[in-house]
Amino acid sequence: MTEHAIEIENLRKTYAGNMRTGPKEALKGINLSIPQGSVFGLLGPNGAGKSTLINIMAGLVIKTEGRVRIWGFDQDQNPRQSRAAIGVMPQELNIDPYFTPREAIEVQGGLYGVPKSERRTDEILELIGLTDKANAYARTLSGGMRRRLLLGKALVHGPQILVLDEPTAGVDIHLRQMLWDNVRMLNQQGMTIILTTHYLEEAQEMCDEIAIIDNGQMIIRDSTAAIVARVDAKTLLVRPASPVAALTLPQGVTRDDRADGWLALTYPRSRVQAGQILAALSAAGVEVLDLTTSEPDLEDAFLALTHP
């Protein structure tokens, strides 16, 4: 057993396409290792190749080339063991409307070959907060409840790795908080979590490390803090006592007069210090009522690293 939950080497996937478009290369030689016990973010724009990568890891899509090891099991040599090691909570609400949550979890356990005596249906229903809806038809559940049921189905076979594909898309703040509490608990118990999301503030808060994919290629893989630190820009927000007219600022500083009366002065941290900007404000006779700074975040880094 290695120290990595996932090991991917030179992974390529080419779809046949059609006569008009021709073949489509969705993944172009991805190399990626994900440590055991981590919360790992897999980010990228729409169409970047994230879903293809996840589906290959889950054994749902056949790769064109490369090597994939899940929890130490080579997909080509040990396909059953590698599939058993990973659970996927999909983005799509693919639930049979005529099954109850209890039935859905039981059937999923049967599909994975979990003996009845070893199934944890009641425990999973309690974890996802559906004990009181255990015997209600899935078609009567709210969208948030159905999403919780997807999480339950992903956990039935006790996987070592859990993939969350846009888990909070379209859910309210209470469900989002409940989901993240559950994810933290599972991770503390040793489960490796792989997260894809367009809510980048969630990824910044939850993930130890992040990989960004764009156009089928790995753009960057690093700790979340290191990726954010690559953004050189920082913003000084100033609330002047009166509107500011002419203002001579250090080279590289941009000015944005906001509608709420605040003056946003963005500068490269590597070349300009906040004290230089404050000195320029003082020299121009600007009376400052309040000020604060705005640090770069993961969204800034994501936009800087990916194509529009």
N, C-alpha and C positions, 0 to 999 in steps of 0.2 A: 504494500500500500504506500503510495506516495503522499507528500504533503499537500498535493493539489486535488481539489474536487473535480475540476475539469482541466483537461489538457487537449489543446487543439493545435495541429501542425499543418501548415500549408493547405488550409481548407478552401476548396473551390466548389462552386455550384453554378452550372450553366443550364438554363432552361432553353428548350428547343425554339420557342417563339413561333412565328408564322412566316409565310412567304414575304410579307411586306416588311416586317421588322427584323427578321432573322434571329439568331440565337441571342439570348440575354444572359450576360455573366453577372449573377447576383452577388457572388462572393469571389474575391480575387486574391486568394492566398492568405487567408486569415491565420495568424499565429496568436494564441491566447492561452494563458494559464490562470486559473482562478483558485486562490488558496482555500483550503478547508476552513470552515467556521467563519467565513467572511460574509459581509453584506456587500455585494458587488453590483455596480450599476453598469448596464449596457445601454448606451444612449446613441441617438442618431436621428437625422431627419426622416420623414416619411420616405419609404422606398430605399433606405440606405442598405438594407440587407439584414436587419435585426430579426425579423420574423423568420426568415430563411435559416438563420443561424440557430435560433431557438428550436425550430422544428427539426433540424438535423440532430441537435443534441438530444431531443426527445425521441428520436427514432421515427419521426413521422415523414421526413423527407430524406431521400437517398442522395448522398453527396456525390459529386462528380470526381473529386480527387481529394486526397489528404487523409489525415488520421485524427480520430476523436476517441478520447478515453474519458469515461464517466466513472468517477470514484475508483479509478484504477483498472476498470474493465474496458478493453478495446471493443469498440462497437462491432467491428468485423469479426472478431474472434469470440466474443461473449455478448451477443446482442441481447439476450434475455436479462442477464445480470446488469448490463449497462442501463437498460430501460427501467429496471426495478429500482435503480438508485436515484431516479429523478422523477419529480412530480411537477406538473405544469398547470398553473391557473391561467387559462386562456383569456384573451380580451373579449372574445365573442361569448354571448350568453347562450351556449349550446346545452340546454337542459330540456329533457322530455317533460312537457307540461302536465302529463298525466301520472307522473311519478311523484310521490311525496319525498321530502328530503331524506327520510329514513330509507326508503326504497332506493333512491338514487345512490346513496352511499353504500348500501348493501350490494347493489348490482355492480358498482365500480369495484368493490372489494372482490367480488366473484371474478370479474374480468382480469384482475391482477393475480388470481389464484390464492387469495388470502383465505385460509380455512375459517369457517364460521366461528370456531372457538377462539380465534385470534383477532377477530374484527373488533374495532374500537368505536363502533357507530355512536353509542351514547356519549362517549368522551369527545368525539369530534363534533357532534351536535352541540354539546355544551361549549366547546371552544369557540365555535362560530356563532353562538348566540341564537340557535334555531331549535332549542329543545321544545319550546312551546309551539313551534310550527312543524314538529317532526312528522306529523301525520296529515298535514294539509297538502293539497295538490300544488305542485310547483307553479302552475298557472295563476294561482291566487297570491303568490308572493310578490312583494315589491321588487323593483330592480335591484335595490341594495341587498335585499335578502337573497336574491338569486346569485348575486356576485359572491356573497358569503358561502353559498352552497358550492360554488365552483372551487373555493378554497378548500372546503371540506373534502370534495372529491379528489383533489390533488394530494391529500394527506392520507388517504385510506390505506396505502400499502407501506406507510412508514418510510418515505424516501429520505435519503441523506441530503439531497439537494432539492430545493424548491424554487421554481421559476415563476415569477409574478410578471405577467405581461399586461401592462397598463392596468394595474389592479384597482386604482381609484378613479378611473374614467367615469364621469357622470354620477358619482356618489356624493352624499352630503358630508358635512364636516364631522358629524358624530360617527358615521360608519368609517370614515377615513381614519379617525383616531383609534377606533376599535381595531381596525385592520393592522395599523402600525404597532399597537400594543401587542397583538398576537404575533406579529412578525418578530418583534424584539424578543419575546418570550421563547419562540422557536429557535431563534439564533443563539440565545443564551444556553439553550439545551444542546447546542452543537450543530444545528442544522445550517447548511450553507444556503444563503439566499441570493438569487440573481434577480435583479429588478430592471425592468424597462419601463420608462415613464416619460411623458411630456411635461410633467410637473417638476421642473428642475429644482425647485426649492426642496421638494421631498428627497430627491436624489442627493442633494448636498447635505441634508440633515442625516439621512439614513446610511449612506454608503461609505465604506472604508476606502474602496478603490473604485475607479471608473474607467471604462473603455468607451471611446467614441468612434463610431463607424460612420463612414460617409461614402456613398457610391461603391459599396462593396469592399472597401478597404479600411484597415485600421488606421485612424488618424493619430490617436494618442491613447496610451494606457498608463495611468499613474495614480497616486493617491489623490483623493478629492481636493485636499488642501493644496497640493502641488499644481494641480490643473488650474485652480482658481488663481494661484499666485502668478501664473504666466501672464495674466492680464495686467498690463502696465498702467492702465488708467485708474485714477481715483478722482472723486468729485468732492469739492468743497461747496457746501450750500450756505449761502449768506442771506440774511434778511436785513436789507438796508432800511434806514429810517425814511428815506425818500427815493424816488426813482433815480437810477444812476445813468448818466449820459455817457460821455467819453470816458474810457478807462484803458490805460496802457498796461497790458498784462505781459508776463514773461512769455518767451517764445514757446509755442506748443500748447498753450492754455486756450481752451475754447469756452465761449460764453453763451449761456442760454437764459434769457429773461423769462421766467415762468409766470403763468397767469395768476398764480396765488401770491405773487409778490416776491418770491424767493429768487435769488440769483444763483444759478448753477455754474460753477467754474470747474471744468474737468481738465486734469493735467496728468502728464506722464510721471509716475512716481520715481522712475529712474533718473530723471533729469531736472525735475522741479520739486521744490519743497513748499509745503503749505505756508511757511513763514514768508516766502517771497511774494505769494499772492496777497497775503495780509498786508505786507509792506506796500504793495501797489494800491490796495484799497485805501490805506492811510494817506498815501501821497496824493490821492485824488480827492481827499476830504470826505470819504464815504463814512457815514456814521452807521455802525453795525449794531443792530438790535439783538440779533441772535445768529448763531452759526453752528453747523454740524458737518460731519464728513460722511460720505457714502462709500463704503468699500466695494470692490468688484465682487461679483458672485458667480455661481456656476453658469447662469444664463449668459453673462457677458463672455465667459470663456467659450461656451458652446457656440455662440454666434461668431466669435472671432476665428474659430477652428473649422467650422463647416461652411459649405457653399450655401448661398441664399437659395 
